[in-house]
Amino acid sequence: MLFILYYIAAIVILVMHFTGMLARYNLEWLVLVLAVTVFPAVIYL
């Protein structure tokens, strides 16, 4: 269940990033937070 919520949040953040909404509201740091949360899973696998 948490994985599904994480993936939905990640997709929303990426769509907002590519449409420019994050830059407009100065929220580009959300992309970095998303990358940091994915990094340990990539190392673990």
PDBQT receptor file of N, H, CA, C and O in Angstrom, charges set to zero:
ATOM      1  N   MET A   1       0.823  -1.198   0.000  1.00  0.00    +0.000 N 
ATOM      2  CA  MET A   1       0.000   0.000   0.000  1.00  0.00    +0.000 C 
ATOM      3  C   MET A   1       0.870   1.267   0.000  1.00  0.00    +0.000 C 
ATOM      4  O   MET A   1       0.596   2.219  -0.731  1.00  0.00    +0.000 OA
ATOM      5  N   LEU A   2       1.915   1.261   0.826  1.00  0.00    +0.000 N 
ATOM      6  H   LEU A   2       2.138   0.487   1.419  1.00  0.00    +0.000 HD
ATOM      7  CA  LEU A   2       2.792   2.432   0.859  1.00  0.00    +0.000 C 
ATOM      8  C   LEU A   2       3.557   2.612  -0.443  1.00  0.00    +0.000 C 
ATOM      9  O   LEU A   2       3.842   3.735  -0.856  1.00  0.00    +0.000 OA
ATOM     10  N   PHE A   3       3.892   1.479  -1.095  1.00  0.00    +0.000 N 
ATOM     11  H   PHE A   3       3.660   0.566  -0.759  1.00  0.00    +0.000 HD
ATOM     12  CA  PHE A   3       4.578   1.589  -2.376  1.00  0.00    +0.000 C 
ATOM     13  C   PHE A   3       3.688   2.255  -3.416  1.00  0.00    +0.000 C 
ATOM     14  O   PHE A   3       4.157   3.060  -4.219  1.00  0.00    +0.000 OA
ATOM     15  N   ILE A   4       2.416   1.921  -3.399  1.00  0.00    +0.000 N 
ATOM     16  H   ILE A   4       2.035   1.266  -2.746  1.00  0.00    +0.000 HD
ATOM     17  CA  ILE A   4       1.479   2.527  -4.357  1.00  0.00    +0.000 C 
ATOM     18  C   ILE A   4       1.368   4.027  -4.107  1.00  0.00    +0.000 C 
ATOM     19  O   ILE A   4       1.375   4.810  -5.056  1.00  0.00    +0.000 OA
ATOM     20  N   LEU A   5       1.267   4.433  -2.857  1.00  0.00    +0.000 N 
ATOM     21  H   LEU A   5       1.262   3.796  -2.086  1.00  0.00    +0.000 HD
ATOM     22  CA  LEU A   5       1.200   5.858  -2.541  1.00  0.00    +0.000 C 
ATOM     23  C   LEU A   5       2.488   6.574  -2.929  1.00  0.00    +0.000 C 
ATOM     24  O   LEU A   5       2.458   7.710  -3.403  1.00  0.00    +0.000 OA
ATOM     25  N   TYR A   6       3.627   5.898  -2.723  1.00  0.00    +0.000 N 
ATOM     26  H   TYR A   6       3.652   4.976  -2.338  1.00  0.00    +0.000 HD
ATOM     27  CA  TYR A   6       4.907   6.490  -3.093  1.00  0.00    +0.000 C 
ATOM     28  C   TYR A   6       4.990   6.688  -4.604  1.00  0.00    +0.000 C 
ATOM     29  O   TYR A   6       5.420   7.743  -5.071  1.00  0.00    +0.000 OA
ATOM     30  N   TYR A   7       4.580   5.681  -5.366  1.00  0.00    +0.000 N 
ATOM     31  H   TYR A   7       4.230   4.824  -4.987  1.00  0.00    +0.000 HD
ATOM     32  CA  TYR A   7       4.632   5.791  -6.819  1.00  0.00    +0.000 C 
ATOM     33  C   TYR A   7       3.683   6.858  -7.334  1.00  0.00    +0.000 C 
ATOM     34  O   TYR A   7       4.021   7.579  -8.274  1.00  0.00    +0.000 OA
ATOM     35  N   ILE A   8       2.510   6.974  -6.744  1.00  0.00    +0.000 N 
ATOM     36  H   ILE A   8       2.235   6.388  -5.981  1.00  0.00    +0.000 HD
ATOM     37  CA  ILE A   8       1.568   8.021  -7.157  1.00  0.00    +0.000 C 
ATOM     38  C   ILE A   8       2.158   9.399  -6.881  1.00  0.00    +0.000 C 
ATOM     39  O   ILE A   8       2.079  10.293  -7.723  1.00  0.00    +0.000 OA
ATOM     40  N   ALA A   9       2.750   9.570  -5.701  1.00  0.00    +0.000 N 
ATOM     41  H   ALA A   9       2.814   8.844  -5.016  1.00  0.00    +0.000 HD
ATOM     42  CA  ALA A   9       3.384  10.853  -5.372  1.00  0.00    +0.000 C 
ATOM     43  C   ALA A   9       4.546  11.140  -6.312  1.00  0.00    +0.000 C 
ATOM     44  O   ALA A   9       4.720  12.280  -6.743  1.00  0.00    +0.000 OA
ATOM     45  N   ALA A  10       5.337  10.135  -6.635  1.00  0.00    +0.000 N 
ATOM     46  H   ALA A  10       5.196   9.209  -6.285  1.00  0.00    +0.000 HD
ATOM     47  CA  ALA A  10       6.473  10.324  -7.535  1.00  0.00    +0.000 C 
ATOM     48  C   ALA A  10       6.010  10.724  -8.929  1.00  0.00    +0.000 C 
ATOM     49  O   ALA A  10       6.611  11.599  -9.553  1.00  0.00    +0.000 OA
ATOM     50  N   ILE A  11       4.962  10.103  -9.418  1.00  0.00    +0.000 N 
ATOM     51  H   ILE A  11       4.473   9.392  -8.912  1.00  0.00    +0.000 HD
ATOM     52  CA  ILE A  11       4.439  10.437 -10.746  1.00  0.00    +0.000 C 
ATOM     53  C   ILE A  11       3.898  11.856 -10.764  1.00  0.00    +0.000 C 
ATOM     54  O   ILE A  11       4.116  12.596 -11.723  1.00  0.00    +0.000 OA
ATOM     55  N   VAL A  12       3.193  12.237  -9.707  1.00  0.00    +0.000 N 
ATOM     56  H   VAL A  12       3.016  11.636  -8.928  1.00  0.00    +0.000 HD
ATOM     57  CA  VAL A  12       2.659  13.600  -9.631  1.00  0.00    +0.000 C 
ATOM     58  C   VAL A  12       3.787  14.624  -9.599  1.00  0.00    +0.000 C 
ATOM     59  O   VAL A  12       3.724  15.644 -10.285  1.00  0.00    +0.000 OA
ATOM     60  N   ILE A  13       4.818  14.353  -8.804  1.00  0.00    +0.000 N 
ATOM     61  H   ILE A  13       4.869  13.524  -8.247  1.00  0.00    +0.000 HD
ATOM     62  CA  ILE A  13       5.949  15.281  -8.718  1.00  0.00    +0.000 C 
ATOM     63  C   ILE A  13       6.655  15.399 -10.060  1.00  0.00    +0.000 C 
ATOM     64  O   ILE A  13       7.015  16.501 -10.475  1.00  0.00    +0.000 OA
ATOM     65  N   LEU A  14       6.857  14.280 -10.743  1.00  0.00    +0.000 N 
ATOM     66  H   LEU A  14       6.565  13.385 -10.407  1.00  0.00    +0.000 HD
ATOM     67  CA  LEU A  14       7.534  14.329 -12.040  1.00  0.00    +0.000 C 
ATOM     68  C   LEU A  14       6.708  15.050 -13.089  1.00  0.00    +0.000 C 
ATOM     69  O   LEU A  14       7.257  15.806 -13.891  1.00  0.00    +0.000 OA
ATOM     70  N   VAL A  15       5.408  14.832 -13.101  1.00  0.00    +0.000 N 
ATOM     71  H   VAL A  15       4.962  14.218 -12.450  1.00  0.00    +0.000 HD
ATOM     72  CA  VAL A  15       4.549  15.540 -14.054  1.00  0.00    +0.000 C 
ATOM     73  C   VAL A  15       4.576  17.035 -13.778  1.00  0.00    +0.000 C 
ATOM     74  O   VAL A  15       4.653  17.841 -14.705  1.00  0.00    +0.000 OA
ATOM     75  N   MET A  16       4.511  17.402 -12.509  1.00  0.00    +0.000 N 
ATOM     76  H   MET A  16       4.448  16.747 -11.757  1.00  0.00    +0.000 HD
ATOM     77  CA  MET A  16       4.574  18.824 -12.162  1.00  0.00    +0.000 C 
ATOM     78  C   MET A  16       5.932  19.421 -12.513  1.00  0.00    +0.000 C 
ATOM     79  O   MET A  16       6.021  20.593 -12.878  1.00  0.00    +0.000 OA
ATOM     80  N   HIS A  17       6.993  18.613 -12.404  1.00  0.00    +0.000 N 
ATOM     81  H   HIS A  17       6.920  17.661 -12.107  1.00  0.00    +0.000 HD
ATOM     82  CA  HIS A  17       8.331  19.091 -12.765  1.00  0.00    +0.000 C 
ATOM     83  C   HIS A  17       8.417  19.371 -14.264  1.00  0.00    +0.000 C 
ATOM     84  O   HIS A  17       8.912  20.421 -14.674  1.00  0.00    +0.000 OA
ATOM     85  N   PHE A  18       7.938  18.437 -15.077  1.00  0.00    +0.000 N 
ATOM     86  H   PHE A  18       7.537  17.584 -14.744  1.00  0.00    +0.000 HD
ATOM     87  CA  PHE A  18       8.068  18.581 -16.522  1.00  0.00    +0.000 C 
ATOM     88  C   PHE A  18       7.096  19.605 -17.099  1.00  0.00    +0.000 C 
ATOM     89  O   PHE A  18       7.331  20.122 -18.191  1.00  0.00    +0.000 OA
ATOM     90  N   THR A  19       6.020  19.905 -16.398  1.00  0.00    +0.000 N 
ATOM     91  H   THR A  19       5.829  19.485 -15.511  1.00  0.00    +0.000 HD
ATOM     92  CA  THR A  19       5.107  20.952 -16.875  1.00  0.00    +0.000 C 
ATOM     93  C   THR A  19       5.532  22.331 -16.391  1.00  0.00    +0.000 C 
ATOM     94  O   THR A  19       4.994  23.335 -16.858  1.00  0.00    +0.000 OA
ATOM     95  N   GLY A  20       6.483  22.403 -15.467  1.00  0.00    +0.000 N 
ATOM     96  H   GLY A  20       6.920  21.587 -15.088  1.00  0.00    +0.000 HD
ATOM     97  CA  GLY A  20       6.989  23.685 -15.013  1.00  0.00    +0.000 C 
ATOM     98  C   GLY A  20       6.299  24.230 -13.776  1.00  0.00    +0.000 C 
ATOM     99  O   GLY A  20       6.615  25.337 -13.340  1.00  0.00    +0.000 OA
ATOM    100  N   MET A  21       5.378  23.493 -13.205  1.00  0.00    +0.000 N 
ATOM    101  H   MET A  21       5.122  22.594 -13.559  1.00  0.00    +0.000 HD
ATOM    102  CA  MET A  21       4.655  23.984 -12.030  1.00  0.00    +0.000 C 
ATOM    103  C   MET A  21       5.566  24.102 -10.812  1.00  0.00    +0.000 C 
ATOM    104  O   MET A  21       5.417  25.030 -10.016  1.00  0.00    +0.000 OA
ATOM    105  N   LEU A  22       6.502  23.178 -10.661  1.00  0.00    +0.000 N 
ATOM    106  H   LEU A  22       6.623  22.424 -11.307  1.00  0.00    +0.000 HD
ATOM    107  CA  LEU A  22       7.393  23.234  -9.499  1.00  0.00    +0.000 C 
ATOM    108  C   LEU A  22       8.298  24.451  -9.560  1.00  0.00    +0.000 C 
ATOM    109  O   LEU A  22       8.552  25.091  -8.540  1.00  0.00    +0.000 OA
ATOM    110  N   ALA A  23       8.781  24.770 -10.741  1.00  0.00    +0.000 N 
ATOM    111  H   ALA A  23       8.575  24.250 -11.570  1.00  0.00    +0.000 HD
ATOM    112  CA  ALA A  23       9.651  25.944 -10.892  1.00  0.00    +0.000 C 
ATOM    113  C   ALA A  23       8.860  27.222 -10.640  1.00  0.00    +0.000 C 
ATOM    114  O   ALA A  23       9.384  28.178 -10.067  1.00  0.00    +0.000 OA
ATOM    115  N   ARG A  24       7.606  27.240 -11.066  1.00  0.00    +0.000 N 
ATOM    116  H   ARG A  24       7.180  26.464 -11.531  1.00  0.00    +0.000 HD
ATOM    117  CA  ARG A  24       6.777  28.430 -10.889  1.00  0.00    +0.000 C 
ATOM    118  C   ARG A  24       6.549  28.741  -9.413  1.00  0.00    +0.000 C 
ATOM    119  O   ARG A  24       6.535  29.903  -9.009  1.00  0.00    +0.000 OA
ATOM    120  N   TYR A  25       6.371  27.690  -8.611  1.00  0.00    +0.000 N 
ATOM    121  H   TYR A  25       6.382  26.745  -8.939  1.00  0.00    +0.000 HD
ATOM    122  CA  TYR A  25       6.105  27.886  -7.180  1.00  0.00    +0.000 C 
ATOM    123  C   TYR A  25       7.338  27.662  -6.311  1.00  0.00    +0.000 C 
ATOM    124  O   TYR A  25       7.229  27.570  -5.088  1.00  0.00    +0.000 OA
ATOM    125  N   ASN A  26       8.522  27.574  -6.943  1.00  0.00    +0.000 N 
ATOM    126  H   ASN A  26       8.611  27.650  -7.936  1.00  0.00    +0.000 HD
ATOM    127  CA  ASN A  26       9.790  27.412  -6.235  1.00  0.00    +0.000 C 
ATOM    128  C   ASN A  26       9.810  26.134  -5.388  1.00  0.00    +0.000 C 
ATOM    129  O   ASN A  26      10.231  26.154  -4.231  1.00  0.00    +0.000 OA
ATOM    130  N   LEU A  27       9.353  25.030  -5.975  1.00  0.00    +0.000 N 
ATOM    131  H   LEU A  27       9.011  25.014  -6.914  1.00  0.00    +0.000 HD
ATOM    132  CA  LEU A  27       9.312  23.749  -5.269  1.00  0.00    +0.000 C 
ATOM    133  C   LEU A  27      10.170  22.686  -5.951  1.00  0.00    +0.000 C 
ATOM    134  O   LEU A  27       9.894  21.492  -5.833  1.00  0.00    +0.000 OA
ATOM    135  N   GLU A  28      11.213  23.117  -6.667  1.00  0.00    +0.000 N 
ATOM    136  H   GLU A  28      11.438  24.087  -6.763  1.00  0.00    +0.000 HD
ATOM    137  CA  GLU A  28      12.066  22.160  -7.353  1.00  0.00    +0.000 C 
ATOM    138  C   GLU A  28      12.779  21.226  -6.385  1.00  0.00    +0.000 C 
ATOM    139  O   GLU A  28      13.242  20.159  -6.790  1.00  0.00    +0.000 OA
ATOM    140  N   TRP A  29      12.876  21.603  -5.123  1.00  0.00    +0.000 N 
ATOM    141  H   TRP A  29      12.500  22.470  -4.794  1.00  0.00    +0.000 HD
ATOM    142  CA  TRP A  29      13.550  20.757  -4.140  1.00  0.00    +0.000 C 
ATOM    143  C   TRP A  29      12.808  19.433  -3.944  1.00  0.00    +0.000 C 
ATOM    144  O   TRP A  29      13.390  18.469  -3.447  1.00  0.00    +0.000 OA
ATOM    145  N   LEU A  30      11.530  19.377  -4.330  1.00  0.00    +0.000 N 
ATOM    146  H   LEU A  30      11.057  20.160  -4.734  1.00  0.00    +0.000 HD
ATOM    147  CA  LEU A  30      10.790  18.119  -4.212  1.00  0.00    +0.000 C 
ATOM    148  C   LEU A  30      11.387  17.029  -5.099  1.00  0.00    +0.000 C 
ATOM    149  O   LEU A  30      11.357  15.853  -4.737  1.00  0.00    +0.000 OA
ATOM    150  N   VAL A  31      11.925  17.406  -6.248  1.00  0.00    +0.000 N 
ATOM    151  H   VAL A  31      11.949  18.362  -6.542  1.00  0.00    +0.000 HD
ATOM    152  CA  VAL A  31      12.563  16.431  -7.132  1.00  0.00    +0.000 C 
ATOM    153  C   VAL A  31      13.807  15.860  -6.457  1.00  0.00    +0.000 C 
ATOM    154  O   VAL A  31      14.077  14.664  -6.559  1.00  0.00    +0.000 OA
ATOM    155  N   LEU A  32      14.561  16.711  -5.770  1.00  0.00    +0.000 N 
ATOM    156  H   LEU A  32      14.342  17.683  -5.687  1.00  0.00    +0.000 HD
ATOM    157  CA  LEU A  32      15.752  16.235  -5.060  1.00  0.00    +0.000 C 
ATOM    158  C   LEU A  32      15.381  15.317  -3.897  1.00  0.00    +0.000 C 
ATOM    159  O   LEU A  32      16.059  14.319  -3.651  1.00  0.00    +0.000 OA
ATOM    160  N   VAL A  33      14.313  15.649  -3.188  1.00  0.00    +0.000 N 
ATOM    161  H   VAL A  33      13.762  16.459  -3.388  1.00  0.00    +0.000 HD
ATOM    162  CA  VAL A  33      13.854  14.787  -2.093  1.00  0.00    +0.000 C 
ATOM    163  C   VAL A  33      13.432  13.432  -2.640  1.00  0.00    +0.000 C 
ATOM    164  O   VAL A  33      13.722  12.396  -2.042  1.00  0.00    +0.000 OA
ATOM    165  N   LEU A  34      12.753  13.443  -3.767  1.00  0.00    +0.000 N 
ATOM    166  H   LEU A  34      12.518  14.285  -4.253  1.00  0.00    +0.000 HD
ATOM    167  CA  LEU A  34      12.342  12.195  -4.404  1.00  0.00    +0.000 C 
ATOM    168  C   LEU A  34      13.558  11.365  -4.796  1.00  0.00    +0.000 C 
ATOM    169  O   LEU A  34      13.566  10.150  -4.598  1.00  0.00    +0.000 OA
ATOM    170  N   ALA A  35      14.581  12.004  -5.349  1.00  0.00    +0.000 N 
ATOM    171  H   ALA A  35      14.574  12.990  -5.510  1.00  0.00    +0.000 HD
ATOM    172  CA  ALA A  35      15.799  11.286  -5.745  1.00  0.00    +0.000 C 
ATOM    173  C   ALA A  35      16.519  10.703  -4.538  1.00  0.00    +0.000 C 
ATOM    174  O   ALA A  35      17.026   9.583  -4.601  1.00  0.00    +0.000 OA
ATOM    175  N   VAL A  36      16.569  11.445  -3.447  1.00  0.00    +0.000 N 
ATOM    176  H   VAL A  36      16.157  12.355  -3.396  1.00  0.00    +0.000 HD
ATOM    177  CA  VAL A  36      17.246  10.954  -2.237  1.00  0.00    +0.000 C 
ATOM    178  C   VAL A  36      16.502   9.760  -1.646  1.00  0.00    +0.000 C 
ATOM    179  O   VAL A  36      17.137   8.842  -1.125  1.00  0.00    +0.000 OA
ATOM    180  N   THR A  37      15.194   9.752  -1.714  1.00  0.00    +0.000 N 
ATOM    181  H   THR A  37      14.679  10.497  -2.137  1.00  0.00    +0.000 HD
ATOM    182  CA  THR A  37      14.438   8.619  -1.168  1.00  0.00    +0.000 C 
ATOM    183  C   THR A  37      14.549   7.385  -2.052  1.00  0.00    +0.000 C 
ATOM    184  O   THR A  37      14.411   6.267  -1.555  1.00  0.00    +0.000 OA
ATOM    185  N   VAL A  38      14.792   7.556  -3.339  1.00  0.00    +0.000 N 
ATOM    186  H   VAL A  38      14.903   8.464  -3.742  1.00  0.00    +0.000 HD
ATOM    187  CA  VAL A  38      14.936   6.409  -4.238  1.00  0.00    +0.000 C 
ATOM    188  C   VAL A  38      16.338   5.819  -4.145  1.00  0.00    +0.000 C 
ATOM    189  O   VAL A  38      16.510   4.614  -4.329  1.00  0.00    +0.000 OA
ATOM    190  N   PHE A  39      17.337   6.643  -3.866  1.00  0.00    +0.000 N 
ATOM    191  H   PHE A  39      17.197   7.622  -3.717  1.00  0.00    +0.000 HD
ATOM    192  CA  PHE A  39      18.735   6.214  -3.891  1.00  0.00    +0.000 C 
ATOM    193  C   PHE A  39      19.023   5.011  -2.994  1.00  0.00    +0.000 C 
ATOM    194  O   PHE A  39      19.675   4.080  -3.467  1.00  0.00    +0.000 OA
ATOM    195  N   PRO A  40      18.586   4.963  -1.733  1.00  0.00    +0.000 N 
ATOM    196  CA  PRO A  40      18.894   3.780  -0.898  1.00  0.00    +0.000 C 
ATOM    197  C   PRO A  40      18.281   2.490  -1.449  1.00  0.00    +0.000 C 
ATOM    198  O   PRO A  40      18.872   1.419  -1.311  1.00  0.00    +0.000 OA
ATOM    199  N   ALA A  41      17.125   2.579  -2.059  1.00  0.00    +0.000 N 
ATOM    200  H   ALA A  41      16.644   3.449  -2.171  1.00  0.00    +0.000 HD
ATOM    201  CA  ALA A  41      16.514   1.383  -2.628  1.00  0.00    +0.000 C 
ATOM    202  C   ALA A  41      17.328   0.869  -3.808  1.00  0.00    +0.000 C 
ATOM    203  O   ALA A  41      17.459  -0.341  -3.994  1.00  0.00    +0.000 OA
ATOM    204  N   VAL A  42      17.872   1.775  -4.598  1.00  0.00    +0.000 N 
ATOM    205  H   VAL A  42      17.766   2.758  -4.447  1.00  0.00    +0.000 HD
ATOM    206  CA  VAL A  42      18.694   1.370  -5.735  1.00  0.00    +0.000 C 
ATOM    207  C   VAL A  42      19.987   0.703  -5.250  1.00  0.00    +0.000 C 
ATOM    208  O   VAL A  42      20.421  -0.299  -5.818  1.00  0.00    +0.000 OA
ATOM    209  N   ILE A  43      20.596   1.258  -4.208  1.00  0.00    +0.000 N 
ATOM    210  H   ILE A  43      20.244   2.072  -3.746  1.00  0.00    +0.000 HD
ATOM    211  CA  ILE A  43      21.816   0.673  -3.642  1.00  0.00    +0.000 C 
ATOM    212  C   ILE A  43      21.514  -0.703  -3.038  1.00  0.00    +0.000 C 
ATOM    213  O   ILE A  43      22.297  -1.640  -3.191  1.00  0.00    +0.000 OA
ATOM    214  N   TYR A  44      20.375  -0.812  -2.352  1.00  0.00    +0.000 N 
ATOM    215  H   TYR A  44      19.740  -0.050  -2.228  1.00  0.00    +0.000 HD
ATOM    216  CA  TYR A  44      20.019  -2.066  -1.682  1.00  0.00    +0.000 C 
ATOM    217  C   TYR A  44      19.770  -3.185  -2.692  1.00  0.00    +0.000 C 
ATOM    218  O   TYR A  44      20.156  -4.332  -2.469  1.00  0.00    +0.000 OA
ATOM    219  N   LEU A  45      19.130  -2.841  -3.789  1.00  0.00    +0.000 N 
ATOM    220  H   LEU A  45      18.817  -1.909  -3.970  1.00  0.00    +0.000 HD
ATOM    221  CA  LEU A  45      18.812  -3.872  -4.783  1.00  0.00    +0.000 C 
ATOM    222  C   LEU A  45      20.033  -4.182  -5.615  1.00  0.00    +0.000 C 
ATOM    223  O   LEU A  45      19.974  -5.025  -6.510  1.00  0.00    +0.000 OA
TER     224      LEU A  45
